[in-house]
Amino acid sequence: MKKILQILFVCSIASFLFFHPIKSVDANAADTGQDFIFVIDGSYSMDTNDPQKHIFELIRYMATLSTGTENRIGYVVYNDSVIKEQGLKKIATEKENAQMMAGLTSLTRIKGTDVGLGMKTAKRILQEGHYQANHTAMIILSDGDIDVDTANPNRTQTDTNEDINQIVTTADYPIYTIQYSEEKVHNQAPMNTWGAKTDGKNYSATSVQQLIQDATDIYSRQTKMALQKDSIAAEKKTNNTFELTVPVKAPKNEVVTEIILTLQDNARITNIVLPSDKEDITMQKSNTTAIITINSPKASRYKIAYQTKDNKPVQYQTITQTGPQKESSVSKWLIVIAGILILAFLIYTIWRFARRIQTKKQTTYFHDSLEGYFMKTPENEEIPIQNWNASLFYNQAKVTLFDLLQGTPVQMQMQASKQIWIRVGTHNHLQIINKSANVKMIRNGQLVPNRKVCLLKASESLYLIFQESGIEIELRVRKASHRGIGDQK
């Protein structure tokens, strides 16, 4: 009867392979990228409204989001003339971004203003870069002042008004205006009307945090990425750590291709811990933000922890890119071959398993306890001896040293302990495996190679050296005075 059930199970899997439609993500969809042209007010009035040059943090942030993508960045800095300009170009590396920002932030703000000339120059840069109308945005960073100085010998107010009107009425791309002042809210006309006339938007900002929020909104509107502001509750853990759980959710028949999480006030953040076993996560930092990008996420959720100087959470936003699932037609003979190979593998696996059960009966148990002695800590902190009884190792297939250290003051400094696996072995042994390249495991004075199973019984010990944190701990099995869980005779 048992063999019949096994055969039916295998056949059902084979049938599923033959008749179930196969779906895959169209990962090679063409990404034409976005063109962002920044029109930056460099007149003397900006020194009053933006003394710390915070508007450049918005450009730095959007350039960071665009680094390594098909996006192109251009800019024009103006006062009553054009001070500096850059044609549309891709930002390939963080170094290129830093060089661009160094050139911008070193400029001196002097003279009056002529936003019409700045917009006219930006339009020329877009045309020279062969922009695509539905993949382009003009972003104006100013205090809202458009009045030309009457002492300007080259341009009049009529000239700038004509340039503004010509660009706003003919633009086939959205214009975003950000009026920035740290003294008071600026929402001056006519600049606050240009966004509505071009399918763009007007923003008023008084802090660098608002600038980053506005930039995130613009980026999500242009890239069609879904924007969420503080939609995930930051849970406060032990050791003054905040933990964010970022879910991976997509509409029906779509798949998430990218998630960008922006943590603000990076200067307040003292430590950020990313999942150590996820290779699809990258992080870029600046003075104001920490940008965490999850490319082609495979997990259903990601946990990200951070600590701050004042033990208060920071503001954050997430933007999510989704794409359609695409039906892929696979030749029937490939399905047949795959089905036969899988069927053969399943039959062989079942046969091997049944034979192993018949020929050998394993006695797997452990009734002693494991102890941890902290021999060295970064601050020479006295940490009590840790004792873990046998029952802890029977609740799951494996336990990590990180799990066992929960509640200790150094747990967050020992991220590599997530790669130290501990499980019950045979005949009252514990199996300990080191899968981290940043941890040295020593037994009897000899270095134990990574991924090699090390067996410990009563009165035997291992010495672990965590190279990143400098913490050293000895693990020792202590013999119990009575027989415990899992003991088989």
Secondary structure per residue as TSV (DSSP state, phi and psi in degrees):
chain	resnum	aa	ss	phi	psi
A	1	M	-	360.0	-41.2
A	2	K	H	-64.0	-40.7
A	3	K	H	-66.0	-37.0
A	4	I	H	-63.1	-43.5
A	5	L	H	-62.2	-38.7
A	6	Q	H	-64.0	-42.2
A	7	I	H	-63.8	-43.0
A	8	L	H	-62.2	-39.1
A	9	F	H	-63.4	-44.9
A	10	V	H	-63.8	-42.4
A	11	C	H	-64.2	-37.3
A	12	S	H	-64.9	-38.2
A	13	I	H	-65.6	-42.7
A	14	A	H	-62.2	-41.6
A	15	S	H	-62.9	-39.8
A	16	F	H	-59.9	-41.5
A	17	L	H	-65.7	-37.1
A	18	F	H	-71.5	-40.5
A	19	F	H	-110.5	-13.3
A	20	H	S	-80.9	130.4
A	21	P	-	-66.6	139.5
A	22	I	-	-97.8	132.4
A	23	K	E	-119.1	146.9
A	24	S	E	-144.3	162.5
A	25	V	E	-88.7	136.3
A	26	D	-	-78.0	83.5
A	27	A	T	-75.6	-15.2
A	28	N	T	-99.6	19.4
A	29	A	-	-59.5	137.6
A	30	A	-	-66.3	131.5
A	31	D	-	-114.6	103.7
A	32	T	-	-80.9	-13.4
A	33	G	-	77.7	173.8
A	34	Q	-	-118.5	147.9
A	35	D	E	-106.8	123.0
A	36	F	E	-116.2	118.9
A	37	I	E	-111.6	122.5
A	38	F	E	-99.9	131.6
A	39	V	E	-110.7	108.9
A	40	I	E	-113.7	123.3
A	41	D	E	-73.5	119.3
A	42	G	-	-114.8	23.9
A	43	S	S	-81.0	170.3
A	44	Y	T	-65.2	-26.5
A	45	S	H	-66.5	-23.6
A	46	M	H	-69.3	-25.6
A	47	D	H	-65.7	-29.4
A	48	T	H	-77.1	-43.8
A	49	N	H	-83.9	-23.6
A	50	D	-	-140.0	66.4
A	51	P	T	-63.2	-27.7
A	52	Q	T	-92.8	5.9
A	53	K	-	56.9	44.3
A	54	H	T	-69.9	-24.4
A	55	I	H	-60.6	-25.3
A	56	F	H	-71.6	-20.3
A	57	E	H	-67.1	-31.1
A	58	L	H	-63.8	-44.0
A	59	I	H	-65.8	-42.4
A	60	R	H	-58.9	-43.4
A	61	Y	H	-63.4	-47.7
A	62	M	H	-68.9	-32.4
A	63	A	H	-68.4	-35.5
A	64	T	H	-65.3	-43.2
A	65	L	H	-60.3	-30.0
A	66	S	H	-91.2	-10.5
A	67	T	T	-60.7	128.8
A	68	G	T	79.6	5.9
A	69	T	S	-108.0	-174.3
A	70	E	S	-85.3	-0.9
A	71	N	-	-64.8	149.6
A	72	R	E	-121.9	143.3
A	73	I	E	-119.1	133.3
A	74	G	E	-138.3	164.9
A	75	Y	E	-157.6	161.0
A	76	V	E	-140.0	128.6
A	77	V	E	-106.6	129.1
A	78	Y	E	-131.7	152.5
A	79	N	S	-125.7	-109.6
A	80	D	S	-90.8	3.7
A	81	S	S	-148.4	179.0
A	82	V	E	-85.1	120.2
A	83	I	E	-85.5	-45.6
A	84	K	E	-156.7	145.4
A	85	E	E	-145.5	156.0
A	86	Q	E	-140.6	132.2
A	87	G	E	-70.6	169.1
A	88	L	E	-64.1	128.4
A	89	K	E	-151.7	151.9
A	90	K	E	-77.6	147.3
A	91	I	-	-101.6	105.9
A	92	A	-	-83.4	-34.7
A	93	T	S	-136.2	165.0
A	94	E	H	-64.6	-30.6
A	95	K	H	-63.9	-41.9
A	96	E	H	-63.2	-39.8
A	97	N	H	-61.7	-45.3
A	98	A	H	-62.9	-39.6
A	99	Q	H	-65.0	-42.6
A	100	M	H	-61.7	-44.2
A	101	M	H	-68.6	-34.5
A	102	A	H	-62.8	-40.1
A	103	G	H	-66.2	-35.1
A	104	L	H	-75.0	-48.0
A	105	T	H	-70.7	-15.5
A	106	S	T	-83.7	-8.1
A	107	L	-	-70.1	144.0
A	108	T	-	-94.9	133.4
A	109	R	-	-89.1	116.6
A	110	I	-	-144.2	168.2
A	111	K	S	66.3	-173.9
A	112	G	-	-84.3	-162.1
A	113	T	-	-127.5	154.2
A	114	D	-	-154.4	80.9
A	115	V	H	-66.1	-28.8
A	116	G	H	-60.9	-42.3
A	117	L	H	-64.6	-40.2
A	118	G	H	-62.4	-43.8
A	119	M	H	-67.8	-37.6
A	120	K	H	-63.7	-41.5
A	121	T	H	-66.3	-40.2
A	122	A	H	-62.8	-39.7
A	123	K	H	-62.0	-41.8
A	124	R	H	-62.1	-41.5
A	125	I	H	-61.6	-41.5
A	126	L	H	-62.4	-43.8
A	127	Q	H	-65.3	-41.5
A	128	E	H	-65.7	-27.0
A	129	G	T	-89.7	3.5
A	130	H	T	52.8	56.9
A	131	Y	-	-67.4	157.2
A	132	Q	-	-104.8	129.4
A	133	A	G	-57.2	-40.8
A	134	N	G	-87.6	10.6
A	135	H	G	-134.5	35.5
A	136	T	E	-140.0	147.0
A	137	A	E	-144.8	138.5
A	138	M	E	-102.8	127.1
A	139	I	E	-120.4	116.4
A	140	I	E	-100.9	124.4
A	141	L	E	-113.4	111.6
A	142	S	E	-155.5	173.5
A	143	D	-	-92.2	3.6
A	144	G	S	98.1	-7.5
A	145	D	-	-78.9	128.4
A	146	I	-	-123.2	7.9
A	147	D	-	-79.8	122.9
A	148	V	-	-78.5	138.1
A	149	D	-	-64.3	130.7
A	150	T	T	-64.7	-18.8
A	151	A	T	-84.4	-0.9
A	152	N	-	-68.6	117.6
A	153	P	S	-78.9	-14.1
A	154	N	S	-104.7	-26.1
A	155	R	-	-137.7	147.0
A	156	T	-	-114.0	171.8
A	157	Q	H	-63.1	-34.5
A	158	T	H	-63.0	-40.5
A	159	D	H	-60.4	-48.5
A	160	T	H	-68.8	-37.1
A	161	N	H	-63.0	-40.0
A	162	E	H	-65.1	-41.4
A	163	D	H	-63.8	-44.1
A	164	I	H	-61.5	-48.3
A	165	N	H	-62.3	-41.3
A	166	Q	H	-64.1	-40.2
A	167	I	H	-74.3	-44.5
A	168	V	H	-65.1	-38.8
A	169	T	H	-78.6	-20.8
A	170	T	H	-110.6	-5.5
A	171	A	-	-62.8	128.8
A	172	D	S	-103.4	28.7
A	173	Y	S	-144.8	156.7
A	174	P	-	-73.6	145.1
A	175	I	E	-110.9	124.3
A	176	Y	E	-108.3	127.7
A	177	T	E	-113.2	131.0
A	178	I	E	-121.5	108.1
A	179	Q	E	-91.5	115.0
A	180	Y	E	-116.4	131.9
A	181	S	-	-157.0	133.0
A	182	E	S	-86.6	-5.6
A	183	E	S	-86.8	-43.3
A	184	K	S	-161.9	168.8
A	185	V	-	-72.3	126.0
A	186	H	-	-106.6	125.7
A	187	N	-	-143.6	59.2
A	188	Q	-	-85.5	142.5
A	189	A	T	-87.5	152.1
A	190	P	T	-88.1	-0.8
A	191	M	G	-57.8	-34.0
A	192	N	G	-73.1	-0.8
A	193	T	G	-101.7	-14.0
A	194	W	H	-66.5	-36.9
A	195	G	H	-61.8	-48.3
A	196	A	H	-62.8	-31.2
A	197	K	H	-77.1	-14.6
A	198	T	T	-124.6	17.9
A	199	D	T	64.3	24.7
A	200	G	-	-101.7	-142.9
A	201	K	E	-163.0	149.8
A	202	N	E	-106.2	137.6
A	203	Y	E	-125.7	148.4
A	204	S	E	-122.3	123.8
A	205	A	E	-128.6	146.4
A	206	T	S	-126.3	2.4
A	207	S	S	-149.3	162.3
A	208	V	H	-67.0	-29.9
A	209	Q	H	-63.5	-41.1
A	210	Q	H	-66.6	-36.6
A	211	L	H	-59.5	-44.0
A	212	I	H	-66.0	-39.3
A	213	Q	H	-62.9	-42.6
A	214	D	H	-64.5	-41.4
A	215	A	H	-62.9	-41.3
A	216	T	H	-62.5	-39.9
A	217	D	H	-63.8	-44.7
A	218	I	H	-62.6	-45.5
A	219	Y	H	-62.1	-41.6
A	220	S	H	-68.5	-37.0
A	221	R	H	-64.9	-41.3
A	222	Q	H	-73.8	-39.2
A	223	T	H	-90.9	-1.9
A	224	K	T	62.4	28.3
A	225	M	-	-88.3	142.5
A	226	A	E	-74.2	127.3
A	227	L	E	-101.2	134.2
A	228	Q	E	-131.9	128.2
A	229	K	E	-105.5	118.1
A	230	D	S	46.6	40.1
A	231	S	-	-83.7	-11.8
A	232	I	S	-110.8	125.8
A	233	A	-	-71.6	128.8
A	234	A	-	-82.8	117.2
A	235	E	E	-91.6	128.7
A	236	K	E	-85.0	124.9
A	237	K	-	-104.0	-170.7
A	238	T	G	-69.5	165.6
A	239	N	G	60.7	29.8
A	240	N	G	55.3	41.8
A	241	T	-	-106.5	135.6
A	242	F	E	-103.6	137.3
A	243	E	E	-123.6	127.3
A	244	L	E	-105.3	131.5
A	245	T	E	-105.1	110.0
A	246	V	E	-95.5	110.9
A	247	P	E	-78.3	152.0
A	248	V	-	-108.8	100.4
A	249	K	-	-128.9	139.3
A	250	A	-	-136.8	152.8
A	251	P	-	-62.0	167.7
A	252	K	T	-58.6	138.8
A	253	N	T	66.3	18.0
A	254	E	E	-127.4	167.3
A	255	V	E	-136.9	145.7
A	256	V	E	-77.5	125.8
A	257	T	E	-104.0	-22.6
A	258	E	E	-161.0	140.1
A	259	I	E	-127.3	130.2
A	260	I	E	-117.1	118.5
A	261	L	E	-108.2	123.9
A	262	T	E	-111.9	116.9
A	263	L	E	-96.1	125.1
A	264	Q	E	-88.7	174.3
A	265	D	-	53.2	50.8
A	266	N	G	-60.6	-25.3
A	267	A	G	-64.4	-24.3
A	268	R	G	-83.0	-19.2
A	269	I	E	-83.0	128.4
A	270	T	E	-99.2	-22.4
A	271	N	E	-160.3	137.3
A	272	I	E	-126.6	129.6
A	273	V	E	-115.8	116.7
A	274	L	-	-96.0	157.8
A	275	P	-	-57.3	124.0
A	276	S	T	-73.9	-19.3
A	277	D	T	-102.4	14.4
A	278	K	-	-111.4	120.1
A	279	E	S	-92.4	-3.2
A	280	D	S	-98.2	16.5
A	281	I	E	-116.8	133.1
A	282	T	E	-127.9	158.9
A	283	M	E	-139.6	136.5
A	284	Q	E	-127.9	137.5
A	285	K	E	-120.8	149.4
A	286	S	-	-134.9	-172.1
A	287	N	S	-65.7	-27.9
A	288	T	S	-109.8	-22.4
A	289	T	E	-138.6	157.9
A	290	A	E	-124.2	118.4
A	291	I	E	-106.0	117.5
A	292	I	E	-109.7	120.3
A	293	T	E	-112.2	128.9
A	294	I	E	-110.8	108.6
A	295	N	E	-93.5	132.1
A	296	S	S	43.8	59.9
A	297	P	-	-58.6	134.9
A	298	K	-	-104.6	-26.7
A	299	A	S	-82.5	164.2
A	300	S	S	-83.5	-17.0
A	301	R	E	-160.6	157.5
A	302	Y	E	-130.6	136.0
A	303	K	E	-105.6	125.6
A	304	I	E	-126.3	126.7
A	305	A	E	-113.4	149.4
A	306	Y	E	-151.0	159.4
A	307	Q	E	-126.3	149.0
A	308	T	E	-124.9	160.3
A	309	K	T	-64.4	-37.7
A	310	D	T	-100.1	9.4
A	311	N	S	58.0	32.1
A	312	K	-	-121.8	145.9
A	313	P	-	-69.5	159.1
A	314	V	-	-104.6	162.1
A	315	Q	-	-75.5	153.9
A	316	Y	E	-157.9	160.0
A	317	Q	E	-136.9	153.7
A	318	T	E	-124.5	141.6
A	319	I	E	-125.8	137.2
A	320	T	E	-124.0	129.1
A	321	Q	E	-101.7	129.1
A	322	T	E	-120.9	158.9
A	323	G	E	-141.9	161.4
A	324	P	E	-74.8	148.5
A	325	Q	E	-78.9	139.4
A	326	K	E	-116.5	129.5
A	327	E	E	-68.7	129.4
A	328	S	-	-115.4	125.5
A	329	S	-	-85.4	123.9
A	330	V	-	-114.8	136.9
A	331	S	-	-58.0	143.2
A	332	K	H	-61.8	-35.5
A	333	W	H	-68.5	-30.6
A	334	L	H	-66.7	-37.8
A	335	I	H	-65.1	-41.5
A	336	V	H	-61.7	-47.8
A	337	I	H	-62.3	-44.4
A	338	A	H	-61.8	-41.4
A	339	G	H	-63.3	-42.6
A	340	I	H	-64.5	-43.2
A	341	L	H	-63.8	-42.8
A	342	I	H	-67.0	-39.7
A	343	L	H	-61.8	-44.3
A	344	A	H	-63.5	-40.7
A	345	F	H	-63.8	-41.9
A	346	L	H	-64.4	-43.0
A	347	I	H	-62.6	-43.5
A	348	Y	H	-64.0	-41.5
A	349	T	H	-62.7	-43.7
A	350	I	H	-63.6	-40.7
A	351	W	H	-63.7	-44.7
A	352	R	H	-63.1	-41.8
A	353	F	H	-63.2	-44.9
A	354	A	H	-63.9	-39.4
A	355	R	H	-66.4	-39.3
A	356	R	H	-64.1	-40.0
A	357	I	H	-63.8	-38.4
A	358	Q	H	-73.1	-35.2
A	359	T	H	-91.5	-22.2
A	360	K	-	-148.0	129.7
A	361	K	-	-109.8	116.4
A	362	Q	-	-80.1	139.5
A	363	T	-	-109.4	95.6
A	364	T	B	-106.8	114.2
A	365	Y	-	-160.5	162.6
A	366	F	-	-154.5	123.2
A	367	H	-	-125.8	11.1
A	368	D	S	-96.4	-159.6
A	369	S	E	-134.4	157.9
A	370	L	E	-108.7	136.0
A	371	E	E	-120.8	148.0
A	372	G	E	-121.4	123.7
A	373	Y	E	-113.5	114.4
A	374	F	E	-77.7	110.8
A	375	M	E	-90.4	-25.3
A	376	K	E	-152.5	133.0
A	377	T	-	-131.5	158.0
A	378	P	T	-57.8	-37.5
A	379	E	T	-105.9	17.4
A	380	N	-	53.0	38.8
A	381	E	-	-76.3	137.5
A	382	E	-	-80.0	115.6
A	383	I	-	-117.4	127.9
A	384	P	-	-59.6	157.4
A	385	I	-	-62.0	131.3
A	386	Q	E	-93.4	135.4
A	387	N	E	-128.6	126.5
A	388	W	E	-123.3	117.3
A	389	N	-	-79.7	171.8
A	390	A	G	-61.4	-32.3
A	391	S	G	-62.6	-27.0
A	392	L	G	-62.2	-28.1
A	393	F	G	-92.0	-0.1
A	394	Y	S	-103.0	-6.7
A	395	N	S	-79.6	-17.1
A	396	Q	S	-152.7	165.5
A	397	A	S	-62.0	-37.6
A	398	K	-	-145.0	155.1
A	399	V	E	-125.4	139.2
A	400	T	E	-95.1	154.8
A	401	L	H	-61.9	-31.5
A	402	F	H	-60.0	-41.5
A	403	D	H	-62.5	-42.5
A	404	L	H	-66.4	-27.3
A	405	L	T	-86.1	6.4
A	406	Q	T	-57.4	132.1
A	407	G	T	95.8	-13.6
A	408	T	S	-83.2	152.2
A	409	P	T	-70.6	-12.4
A	410	V	T	-108.6	8.8
A	411	Q	G	-58.5	-46.9
A	412	M	G	-66.9	-21.1
A	413	Q	G	-84.0	-4.3
A	414	M	-	-118.0	53.9
A	415	Q	G	-61.9	-30.5
A	416	A	G	-65.8	-16.7
A	417	S	G	-68.0	-12.1
A	418	K	G	-65.3	-20.1
A	419	Q	G	-98.9	8.0
A	420	I	E	-98.9	106.8
A	421	W	E	-97.4	139.3
A	422	I	E	-131.8	129.7
A	423	R	E	-149.1	163.9
A	424	V	E	-74.1	134.4
A	425	G	-	-107.3	-159.4
A	426	T	B	-94.0	152.9
A	427	H	S	54.6	49.6
A	428	N	S	64.3	38.0
A	429	H	-	-113.6	155.0
A	430	L	E	-107.4	137.7
A	431	Q	E	-97.1	127.6
A	432	I	E	-124.9	127.8
A	433	I	E	-126.8	129.4
A	434	N	E	-101.3	115.1
A	435	K	-	-109.8	13.6
A	436	S	-	-107.8	134.6
A	437	A	T	-77.7	-10.7
A	438	N	T	-97.6	9.3
A	439	V	E	-127.5	130.3
A	440	K	E	-98.0	131.4
A	441	M	E	-115.1	122.7
A	442	I	E	-121.5	134.4
A	443	R	E	-134.9	127.2
A	444	N	T	53.5	37.8
A	445	G	T	79.3	0.5
A	446	Q	E	-111.4	137.4
A	447	L	E	-72.0	127.7
A	448	V	-	-89.5	123.5
A	449	P	-	-59.6	149.6
A	450	N	T	-59.5	146.1
A	451	R	T	70.0	1.6
A	452	K	-	-84.2	133.2
A	453	V	-	-73.5	125.3
A	454	C	E	-111.8	125.7
A	455	L	E	-97.7	131.5
A	456	L	E	-122.5	133.9
A	457	K	-	-122.4	-176.9
A	458	A	T	-52.8	135.1
A	459	S	T	74.9	4.4
A	460	E	-	-101.2	155.7
A	461	S	E	-145.1	163.4
A	462	L	E	-129.1	152.0
A	463	Y	E	-119.4	124.3
A	464	L	E	-113.3	131.9
A	465	I	E	-118.0	116.6
A	466	F	E	-92.2	106.7
A	467	Q	T	-68.8	-33.1
A	468	E	T	-71.7	-42.7
A	469	S	T	-96.2	-16.5
A	470	G	-	79.6	8.4
A	471	I	-	-82.0	139.6
A	472	E	E	-126.5	133.8
A	473	I	E	-139.8	140.7
A	474	E	E	-105.3	128.9
A	475	L	E	-103.9	126.8
A	476	R	E	-135.5	136.3
A	477	V	E	-87.3	124.6
A	478	R	E	-106.8	130.8
A	479	K	-	-69.0	133.0
A	480	A	-	-82.4	157.4
A	481	S	S	-87.2	-3.8
A	482	H	S	-144.8	162.9
A	483	R	-	-78.3	140.7
A	484	G	-	-116.8	-157.4
A	485	I	T	-64.8	141.1
A	486	G	T	82.1	0.3
A	487	D	-	-67.9	124.6
A	488	Q	-	-120.3	138.1
A	489	K	-	-104.1	360.0
